[in-house]
Amino acid sequence: MAALYDFSATTLQGEQRNLSDYQGKVLLIVNTASKCGFTPQYKGLQALYEKYRDQGLEILGFPCDQFGHQEPGDEAQISEFCEVNYGVRFPMFAKVEVNGSAAHPLYQHLKKAAPGLLGSKAIKWNFTKFLVGRDGKVVKRYAPTDKPESLATDIENLL
């Protein structure tokens, strides 16, 4: 099985980024959307990023349009939306699919490493979160309803 650091992804700015760039960091990986009821979680994610970045936390956002067509924009629109509305400064990546045969390899890995309730591998909705330890191992999967601030203790335990 491939390790998390074997994957790469394209940023919103169109640059290829190797996940090995984040080796040794605690990662919170989130599938996001701009027009979702959970979209205000961007604010909480940014607050976590500001609070813990200097201690080694990176948050990686992956826009996804697979749930109710709630991420209709292109990369430039997504970037502007996140910056203007929520002051997002953590790394954001180009739109990906998280379920199905075209799911990004990173998400195939995350779902296998941390299945959801009753062993379900599918991502249920936007703002599903995966917490990854400094060793690159997936520690926990959180539901879209789990607010970013509720993850603080788990993040602190890994930092």
Secondary structure, DSSP 8 states (H G I E B T S, - for coil): ---GGG-EEEBTTS-EEEGGGGTTSEEEEEEE-TTSTTTTHHHHHHHHHHHHGGGTEEEEEEE---STT---S-HHHHHHHHHHHH---S-BB-----SSTT--HHHHHHHHHS--GGG--S--STT-EEEE-TTS-EEEEE-TTS-GGGGHHHHHHH-
